[in-house]
């Protein structure tokens, strides 16, 4: 139980920091990380073994989806015209 709480806290901190990225290069790298996590989750689910459980595979997949989607979001720019 304690490990699950630590994992959720680490994911939350990572995602909250990902939202405020404003560099295009960092966003591109975050999208690649997200796709890598999605792929690892899918492969872990398809190729079941003793080392990777279905819970871990699903967690990798959904965290990858969230990272990928957050990296696609552009920060809003406040353009005020005088």
N, C-alpha and C positions, 0 to 999 in steps of 0.2 A: 504494500500500500504506500509506504514511504517513497519507494522508488518511482511509482506512478506520479506522485505529487511533484517530485523533483523534475521529472521529465516534462510534465505539463508547465511547470514554472519556467524551465529553460526554453521551451518552445514559445511561451508567451513573451518572454524578454526578447528573444530573437525576432519575433514578428513585430513587436512594438518598435524595435529599432529599424526594422526594414521599411516601415511606413514612411519614415522621414528621410529616406535616401533621395537626393536630388541630382545626383550625377548620372548621366546617361550610361557611362561605362559600368558603373556599379549596378545599375538596373539590369544591364545586359548580363553581367556575371550572375546576378541573383536569379534571373530567368533560367540560366544554364544550371545553376544549383538546384532549382526547383524541378527542372526536367530530369536531372540525375536522380533526385529523390523519388520522383514518380516512377522512373524506370526500375530503380532498386526495389521499390515496393511491389511493382508488378512481377518482377522476376522472383522475388522472395515468395510471393503468393503462388505463382505457377510452379516453381521448383521447391516444393515443401521439403524441409529437412529438419534435423534436430536442432540446428543452430539458429534458425530463423522461424519464429512462430507466425501464425496467421495474424495475431494481434500486432506484432511488430511490423509485419508487411503492410497492414492496413494503416498503421500509424505513419509509416514512411510515405505511403501514397497520399494520404490526406494532408500531411504537412507539406509535401511537395506541391500539391495543388494550391494550397494557401500561399506558399512562398511565390509560386509562379504567378498567381493572380495579383498578389500585392506588388510584385515587380512590374507588372503591366500598367498599374495605375500611375498616372503622372500627377505630381503635386500641383495643386491649383496655384496659379500665379495671380496675385491681386494687381491687376492693371487699372490704375485710376487715371483717367484723363482729366486734365485741368482745363 
